[in-house]
Amino acid sequence: MSPEPTAPTSLGVLLAAAAEAGLVVLSAASWPEAAADAEIPPLAGFIESAFSPLLAEVATRALRRRPEPAVPGAVTAIVMVTALGDVTSATRVAAAVDAGNRVSPLLFFQSVPNAVAGYLAARWDLTGPVVCVSGMSAGLGIAALLIDDADADEALVIRTDLAGAGDGLDRGAALLVTRPDLNLPLTA
């Protein structure tokens, strides 16, 4: 079995994959979405890499577009999907270690891909489980399992990988998903 491509798939393909996994998309977002999306907004506490700011940006867009939760106090899981993680931070940490230099505490912290998930959970009061996987089909499958097992009412599935393949652009996408029995509308 060959690994999934590192560049995130188009939002249309992800919407279709979510439907195929039996999930209803409550809201969706991507980067870039418009010509104005030229520079990823910085994220306090994350330095030298676009990975966490990009992930936070697409997640924030999807969460801002969400309808009101069908269940008061709905539990939202975070499912991060990244084939390679924060390559920039990992490379810089490795270079510092190889050279015998001190590693910046911020770089060490952000070299863990799901460090940004803690930021999102605190910022948006998300209380569900956090999972990090390498493929979108795995991410959607995990989201479905978390909802089916009542570990979450909905899941924020975020696909982010830095440039390095294809056209050399950083891209990301986020889907807020649930199961169809809630009958909630898609918001763009």
C-alpha positions as CSV (number, residue, x, y, z in Angstrom):
1,M,0.0,0.0,0.0
2,S,1.5,3.3,-1.0
3,P,1.2,6.3,1.3
4,E,-1.3,9.1,0.6
5,P,0.2,12.1,-1.2
6,T,1.6,14.8,1.1
7,A,-0.2,17.7,-0.5
8,P,-3.7,18.1,0.9
9,T,-6.5,17.1,-1.5
10,S,-8.9,19.7,-2.8
11,L,-11.8,20.6,-0.6
12,G,-14.3,19.1,-3.0
13,V,-12.5,15.7,-2.8
14,L,-12.5,15.9,1.0
15,L,-16.2,16.7,1.1
16,A,-16.9,13.7,-1.1
17,A,-14.6,11.5,1.1
18,A,-16.5,12.6,4.2
19,A,-19.8,11.7,2.6
20,E,-18.4,8.3,1.6
21,A,-17.3,7.8,5.3
22,G,-21.0,8.4,6.3
23,L,-20.3,11.8,7.8
24,V,-22.2,15.0,7.5
25,V,-20.1,18.1,7.0
26,L,-21.3,20.9,9.2
27,S,-18.7,23.4,8.0
28,A,-15.6,23.5,5.9
29,A,-12.6,25.7,5.2
30,S,-9.4,25.7,3.3
31,W,-6.2,27.6,2.6
32,P,-6.0,29.4,0.3
33,E,-9.6,30.3,-0.3
34,A,-9.2,33.7,-2.0
35,A,-6.6,35.8,-3.7
36,A,-6.2,37.7,-0.3
37,D,-4.8,34.4,1.2
38,A,-1.2,35.3,0.5
39,E,0.3,35.2,3.9
40,I,-0.7,32.8,6.7
41,P,-1.6,34.9,9.9
42,P,1.0,34.4,12.6
43,L,0.1,32.4,15.7
44,A,1.5,33.5,19.1
45,G,3.9,31.0,20.6
46,F,4.7,29.3,17.3
47,I,7.8,30.5,15.4
48,E,9.8,29.9,12.2
49,S,7.3,27.5,10.7
50,A,3.9,27.9,8.9
51,F,2.6,24.5,10.0
52,S,0.8,25.4,13.2
53,P,-0.4,28.8,12.1
54,L,-1.8,27.2,8.9
55,L,-3.5,24.4,10.8
56,A,-5.0,26.9,13.3
57,E,-6.2,29.2,10.5
58,V,-8.1,26.5,8.6
59,A,-9.5,25.1,11.9
60,T,-10.6,28.6,13.0
61,R,-12.3,29.3,9.7
62,A,-14.3,26.0,9.9
63,L,-15.2,26.6,13.6
64,R,-16.4,30.2,12.8
65,R,-18.6,28.8,10.1
66,R,-20.2,26.1,12.3
67,P,-23.8,26.1,13.1
68,E,-24.8,26.1,16.7
69,P,-24.2,22.7,18.2
70,A,-27.3,20.5,18.0
71,V,-26.5,19.2,21.5
72,P,-25.8,21.9,24.2
73,G,-22.3,21.3,25.4
74,A,-21.4,19.2,22.3
75,V,-18.1,17.4,22.6
76,T,-15.8,18.1,19.6
77,A,-12.8,15.9,18.9
78,I,-9.8,17.2,17.0
79,V,-8.4,14.9,14.3
80,M,-5.2,16.2,12.8
81,V,-4.1,14.7,9.5
82,T,-0.6,15.3,8.3
83,A,1.7,13.0,6.3
84,L,4.9,14.7,7.4
85,G,4.0,16.9,10.4
86,D,5.9,20.2,11.0
87,V,8.9,19.5,8.8
88,T,10.3,23.0,9.3
89,S,10.4,22.7,13.1
90,A,11.7,19.2,13.1
91,T,14.5,20.1,10.7
92,R,15.5,23.1,12.8
93,V,15.5,21.0,16.0
94,A,17.6,18.3,14.4
95,A,20.1,20.8,13.0
96,A,20.5,22.4,16.4
97,V,21.0,19.0,18.1
98,D,23.4,17.9,15.4
99,A,25.4,21.0,15.9
100,G,25.4,20.7,19.7
101,N,23.5,23.9,20.0
102,R,20.7,24.7,22.5
103,V,17.2,24.1,21.0
104,S,14.8,26.9,21.4
105,P,12.0,25.8,23.9
106,L,9.4,27.1,21.4
107,L,10.8,25.0,18.6
108,F,11.0,21.9,20.8
109,F,7.4,22.5,21.9
110,Q,6.0,23.0,18.4
111,S,8.0,20.1,16.9
112,V,5.2,17.9,18.3
113,P,2.5,18.0,15.6
114,N,-0.4,18.1,18.0
115,A,0.9,20.9,20.2
116,V,-1.3,23.3,18.2
117,A,-4.3,21.1,19.1
118,G,-3.9,22.3,22.7
119,Y,-4.1,25.8,21.5
120,L,-7.3,25.1,19.5
121,A,-8.9,23.2,22.4
122,A,-8.3,26.1,24.8
123,R,-9.2,28.8,22.3
124,W,-12.5,27.1,21.2
125,D,-13.4,25.2,24.4
126,L,-13.1,21.9,22.6
127,T,-13.3,19.0,25.1
128,G,-13.1,15.9,23.0
129,P,-10.2,13.6,22.3
130,V,-7.2,14.6,20.1
131,V,-5.8,12.2,17.5
132,C,-3.1,12.7,14.9
133,V,-2.9,10.4,11.8
134,S,-1.1,10.5,8.5
135,G,-3.9,9.9,6.0
136,M,-7.2,11.6,5.3
137,S,-9.1,8.4,5.0
138,A,-7.7,7.3,8.4
139,G,-8.7,10.7,9.8
140,L,-12.3,10.5,8.6
141,G,-12.5,6.9,9.8
142,I,-11.2,7.9,13.3
143,A,-13.7,10.8,13.3
144,A,-16.5,8.4,12.5
145,L,-15.4,5.9,15.2
146,L,-15.1,8.7,17.9
147,I,-18.7,9.8,17.1
148,D,-20.0,6.2,16.9
149,D,-18.4,5.3,20.2
150,A,-19.9,8.4,21.8
151,D,-16.5,9.9,22.6
152,A,-17.5,13.0,20.6
153,D,-20.6,14.5,19.1
154,E,-18.6,16.0,16.2
155,A,-15.0,16.0,15.0
156,L,-12.9,18.8,13.5
157,V,-10.8,17.0,10.9
158,I,-7.8,19.2,9.8
159,R,-5.5,18.3,6.9
160,T,-2.2,20.3,6.8
161,D,1.1,19.7,5.2
162,L,3.7,22.2,4.3
163,A,4.9,22.9,0.7
164,G,7.4,20.5,-0.7
165,A,5.3,18.7,-3.2
166,G,3.3,19.8,-6.2
167,D,3.1,23.5,-6.7
168,G,5.2,24.4,-3.6
169,L,2.3,26.1,-1.8
170,D,1.3,25.5,1.8
171,R,-2.2,24.2,1.8
172,G,-4.7,23.0,4.4
173,A,-8.3,22.1,4.8
174,A,-10.7,21.6,7.7
175,L,-14.0,19.8,8.0
176,L,-16.3,19.9,11.0
177,V,-18.2,16.6,10.7
178,T,-20.9,14.6,12.6
179,R,-23.2,11.7,11.8
180,P,-26.3,12.2,9.7
181,D,-28.8,11.5,12.5
182,L,-28.3,15.1,13.7
183,N,-29.6,16.5,10.4
184,L,-27.6,19.7,10.6
185,P,-27.1,21.9,7.5
186,L,-23.8,22.5,5.7
187,T,-22.5,26.0,6.0
188,A,-19.8,27.3,3.8
